[in-house]
Amino acid sequence: MQKFLKDIFTSQQYDENNFFLIAGPCVVESEELLLEIGEKVSDICKKLGIPYIFKASYRKANRTSGSSFTGLGDDLALGMIAKVKKQFLIPATTDIHAKDEAVLAAQHVDILQIPAFLCRQTDLLETAAKTGKIVNVKKGQFVSGEAMKFAVEKIRKAGNDKIMLTERGNTFGYQDLVVDYRNIPIMKSHGVPVVMDCTHSLQQPNQSAGITGGNPQMIETIAKAAIATGADGLFIETHPNPSIAKSDGANMLKLDLLESLLEKLLKIRNAITQ
């Protein structure tokens, strides 16, 4: 595990040869929900020795329908994320969509996440880099693993070597995604940790109902294959009741299924590192 990742896990005991987990709800819905998920996932990860990063979007800028939930307000939502981070002594991440969001979000989190649709947005990458925070760039659904070297170069040229890349599938027709697992070793060859987004890669976008669909029963398959092909980390959005989640409920993992999944993944990780 690269030093910049070790630095944010200072309060956690873990095997550094293990994969790390980025997990939480898609969006900040309430402080109660964030604390519930943060506590449950933190406890599971401590038990299993998995480094844990809490994730929640403080604002949802990319929604299919204009009537979809976008957030509670920037300052309020970021404050709630910061509370989870402080209460459970865990690092946190959130996504940003425009360069003027970078400095604001950087005051509350350890990692700035660049959404897949914006992975080529030069000014956003450069501004995120200049905050000094870790920058996690999601690979666009329209981009190859090889081409993500240009996102890495932009961040490095802006003076920041703390970079991660996240695989989240490629567009397959109008309403589906497919994961090309060659992208994991290819993106690792850029000299950065690579994360597999196990939930967004199962989205079924552009539905006529105006709400993105999903295929959550395949989360375990996606995660197992990612660990087997050398992913450094996993990204899993989770919720106690995905059916009432305000965003991406169709492809989330139910919270009470997380521990058993992680136990299976640890067995795969141990098998490939022996």
N, C-alpha and C positions, 0 to 999 in steps of 0.2 A: 504494500500500500504506500502510495506516495506521501512524502512528508506533509504536504499541505492538508491532506486528509487526516493524517494522524493528529495534526495540531488541533483540529476541531473536535476530536473525540477524547480530549484530555480527561474528562470525568467518567469515561466508560471503560470497563474492563472487558477485553476481548482478545481473541486470537487474530493477529494482524494478517494471517493467511486466509482468513474467512472473507466471504463477500459482505458488503454492507447493504443496508436497506434504507431506501427513501420511501416513506409511507405516511399517509394521512388522508383527509378528505379532499375532494377536488377543490372545494371553495370554502371559505370561512362562512359558516351558516349561523353559528352562535358560539359564545365562549364555552358553554356547557358541553357542546359536542366536541370542540377541540380538546378540552381537558380530558374528556372521556377517552377519546381515541389516543391522545398522547400518552396517557397513563397506561392504557392497556397494551399498546404496542411497545412502549418503553419497558414494561415489566417482562413481556415475552422475549424481547431482544436481550435483556440482561440475563434472563434464564438460559438462553441458548448461546450467549456469547457473540451476538451479531451486532456490530456497530450500527447505530440508528440515527437517521436524520428525519426530523418531522417536516412534513410538507403540507401546505395549504395555500391556495391562491387567494390573495387579498382582494383581487379584482379579476373578473372574467371579461376580457375585452373581445374574445373571439367566440361568439355564440351564433348558432344557425339562425335563430329567430330573434328579431328585435324585442320581443316580449319576454325573453328568457332572463332569469336572475343574473345580475352582474356583480352584486356585492352589497355590503352593509355601509360602505364608506371607507376610504383608504386609511385614514388615521386610526379609526376604530378597529378595523380588521387587522392592521399591522400590529397594533397594540396587543390584540388577543394572541397573535402568533408569538410575539415576544414573551407573553406571560407563560405560554406552554414551554418555551425554550428555557426560561428562568426556573419555573417550578420543577421541571423534571431533569434539568441540567443536561439538555441535549441540544445539538445544533439544529438549525432550521433553514428551510429554503422556501422561496416563493418565486413566481414568475413575474417578469416585467415586459411591457409591450412598447414602450417609447422611452427615449433617452432621458426625459425629465423624470421618469419614475425610478431610475437607477439609484440616485443619491438618497431618495426617500426610503426605498426598500432596504438599502444597504445599512441603514441605521438600526434595523431590527433583525436581520438574518445573516447567516454565514455564507450562503450560496445564492447567487442570482441565477435564475433559470431563464433561458431564452427559448420562447416557444418555437415549435418546429416551423411554422409558417414564416418566422422572422429570422431564421438561421443565416440568411444572407444580408441582413440589414446592417450595413457597415457601421453607421453612426451608433446604433444600439449596442453592438458588440464592443466598440471602442469605449463608449461611455461606461458600460458595465465593467470593462477591464480596468478602467482608471479608478474605480472605487477601491480596488485592492482586494475585493472579495473573490472567492472561488466563482468561476463562471461555468455553468453547465448548459451546453448548447444541445438542444434536441435536434436530431437530424430531420430535415424536412422530408415530408412524404414524397417529394419530387426530386430528392438528391441522393446520390450514391455515397457509399462510405468513403470512397476515394476522394470525392469532391469536398468532403468535410475538412480536409486539410487546409482549405482556404479560410474557413472560420477560425481554425486554430491559429493560423498565421496572423490574422487580423488582431486577435487578442494578444498574442505574443508581441507583435510590433507596437501595441499600445502599452507595453511594459508589464504585462501580467502573464506569468507562467502557470497560474493556478486554474487549470482548465479540465473540464470533463466533457465527454460527448455521450449522448443518449440515443440509442436506437429505438424507433417507435413505428417501424413498418413503412412500406411504400404503397402508394396508391395503386389499386388493382381494380380497374374499371371505375365506375362512378361512385359506387356505394360500398367499397370494401378495401381492406388493406391486406398485405401479405408481408411476412417477415423473411428477409433474406439473411440467414445467420452468418453468411460470409462477411457481413458488415462488422461483426464484432471483432474478429482478428484484424480486419482491414483498418478499422478506426483505432485499434490499440497500437497499430504500427505508426500512428502519428505521435506516439509518445505520451498519451494521456489515458487516464482511467475511462473505461467504457461501461455504461449502465444500460440495462435492458428495461424499457418501459413495458411492463407486462399487461397493463390495462388499456392504455391508449392505443396500443398496437392491435387491439381487438375491437376498435371502434368500427361502426358501419355508418359512415358520414353521408350527408346529403339526402337524408330521408325526406319524403314528401310531407311528412307530418311536421317538419321543422324542428325535430328533436333527434339528435344523433343516437343511432342504435348501437348495439354491442353484442359480444359473444362471450360472456364471463365464464362459461363452463370450460373455456379453453385456457384460462389463466395458468392453471397448473402445467399444462403442456408447454406453453410459451416460457414459463419460468424454468422448468426442468431443462429445456433445450438451451436456454441462455447460460445456465450454470455449466452445462456440459461443454459448451463452446467457449468458455473462458471469460464470461462477463465478470467485471469487478464488483458490480453492484446491481441491485434490482430496484425498480420503481414500481410501487403498487399502491394505487388509490383504494382506500378501504373506508367502510361506513357501517355502523351498526344495522342500518336498514336501507340498503341501496335504492329500494323502490320509492323512497320519499326524499332522496338526495336532491338538492337543488341544481346539481350539475353532474353530468356523466354517470348517473346512476345505472345506466344500462350496461356499463362495462366495468363496474367496481367489484371488488372482492368483499363479501360479507365479513365483517370484523371477526366473528367467531370461527371463521375458517382459516384465519391467518396462521395460527400457531402450528396446526397440523401440516400445513403447506411448507412452512419454514423447516420443520423437522425433516421432511422428505428431501428438501433441497440441501440440507446439511449433509445428508448421506451421500448425495451425488458429489458435492464439493469434496468431501473426504475421500471418495473413491478416485477422483481425478487428480488429487494432489499427493497421493501415496506413491 
